[in-house]
Amino acid sequence: MALLLHIDSSVQGNRSVSRNLTARAVGRWRAAHPDGTVTYRDLAAVPLPHLDPQNSATLSAELVDEIKAADVIVLGLPLYNFGPPSTVKAWVDHIVAPGLSIDAESGKGLLGGTELIAIETRGGGYGPGTPREGWDHAHTWLTHGLSLTGLQPRFVVVELTMAETNPAMAELRPLAAQSLADGQAEIDRLWSAGESAA
């Protein structure tokens, strides 16, 4: 039976764009896998502790096993202060674990069989030619941070999410609406004909 691991990290609750988009993705997956199972982890509501000498090994084993059991991970990744939420950083720190997610002898990643869809939301604009091009450190960090495990994120990016509530960004609202529509359309194509069959 197919299994999806749904992870949210936004602190914005019902106002969260990333939460709305991960829910859309999970709904899309459920439609394609009516007999599938979804496991949910909310890193904002139940944050993971930072690495520590006493308990990290047990928690790392639990989190890695959770990934190994899943066919697909849908991760909500809002951009906070140009980087990932600290809760996502803690999750990655726990799952990059030699002997669990990385073969201790060969160094080969052991999680490459799991598909990872990272739905990233950015309040501003960070694309080519913008004043903050290159300031999105979550995107490259997640790719590099997970590379040792074999996980390879596929990103769906929606930006300018603050345009609707920030008067200073009012003129960017049409671009924000287009970015959201493009992201929703990309999500709706997931797990359809020609996409991954996981």
N, C-alpha and C positions, 0 to 999 in steps of 0.2 A: 504494500500500500504506500502511495506517495505521501511524503511529509514535507511541509513547509514550516520554516522557523521565521516568525514575524517578530522583528525587533524595532521598537520605537525608542527615541531618545529626547524628543522635544519636550521642553518644560511649558509649552504654550497651551496644553490641553486641547479643548475643542476648537480653539483658534488656530491651531497648528496646521500649516500647509503640508508639512512633511507627513504628519499623521493622516491627514485626509488622503494624501497620495499613496501612502503605504496601504491604507485600507482599500483603496481602489485596486491596487496591484494584487492584494490578497483575494479580493473578490473576483478578479480576472482569473487568478490561478484556480480558485474553487470552481469556477464555471468550467474550466478545462479539465479539472480533476475532481468530479463530484464525489468520488469515494475517498478522496484524500483527507489528511489530518493536518491541522494547524496547531503549532505550539507557539505561545506568545510570551515575549519577555519585554517588560517596560523598564528601560534603564533609568528613566526619570522618576518613576514611582518607587522603584526598588533598585537603587543604585548599587553597583558592585563595589566592594571595598578595593582599595588600592592593594598592590602586592605587599605582602608582609611575610616574615620568616616562618610564622606558625601555620597559617591556614591556606596559603596560596596554592599549594600543590593539590589539595582536595578540590578546591573550587575550580582550578584549571582543568582537572580531569572531568568534572561535571560539565563544564562549558564545552570542552572539546567533544565529549561524547554526544552532547546536544547537537553539535554541528555534524558529526559523523552520521547521526541518525537521520539527518535532513537531506532531502534531495535539492532543496532550494532555500536560500535565505533572502528575505526582503528586509533591508535595513534602512530606516529613516535616519538621514544624516543632515540635520540643519547646520548651517555654518555659524559658529559663535566666535566673534572676535577674530575672524580670519582663520579659524581652525575648527576641529571637531569638538563636540561636547566632551567634557572630561570623562563622562560616563562611558562614551564609546572608546576613548583612549584606554580606560581601565579594562574594558572588555577585550580589546586587542592585546593588552599586556598579559592578560591571563591566558589567552589562547595561543600565543606564540610561545610554545612550551616544548623544548627538546624531549623526545621520548613519548610525547603525546600527539603533537601536531607536526613534529619534525622528526624524521628518523635519526636517532642518535649517532648512528655509524656513518650513514651516507650523506646526511644533511638534507635529504629529499623531503619536500613537504608532503604531508599525509592527508590533506583536506581537499586536494584538487578535484575530487569527484563531486563536490557540492557547488551548485550554481549560486552566485552571490549577486543580487540586484541591489545596488546602493542608490537610493533615491535622495539626491542632495538638493536642498533648498537654500537659496542665498538671498538675503534681504536686499542687496544692491546688485550692481552689474560688475562682472569681473571678466568679461569676454575680451577678445583681441581689440586693441585700440581704446579701451576704456581707461580712465585714470587709475583704476585699481587692478588692471591686468596683472596676473601673477600673485595677487594677494590671497587667493584661495589656497590655503595650505592643507585643507581637509582632503581634497581630491587626491593630490599626489601622495600625501602622508598615508592614506588608507591603502592605496595601491602598494606602496613600498613596505608599509608596516606588516601587511599580510603576506607579502611575497614568499617569505620563508615557509609558510604553511601550505602553499600550493593554491590558496584561494586567490581568484582573479576577479576583482569587482567589475561589474558592468554598470556604468553610471547612467542614470536618468537625472538631468539637471534642470531645475526650474529656478529662475532668478528674478530679481526685482520684486520680491514678495512683500516688501514694506511699502510699495508705491501706493497701495490702497489706503493706508493709514497715516502715511507721512506726507503732509501738505507740500513739503519741499520737493517731493518726488512726483507731484501730480501730473506733470507733463510726460512722465514715463509710464503712465498707466496703460496706454495702448500696447507698449512693448511688454509690460508685465503680463497683460492678458494673453498676448501671443505666446510668451514663454510658457505660461501655465497650460494653454491649449496644446502647445507642442508636446509638453511633458505628459499630459493626459493621453494624447494620441499615441505616444511612444509606449506608455504603460498598456494601453488597450491592445497593442500589437504583440505584447509578450505572450508566449505560449500559444500563439496562433500558428497557422500553417507556415512552415518555413522557419519558425523560431525554435528555440531549444525545446526538446520534448521532455525535459526533466519534470 
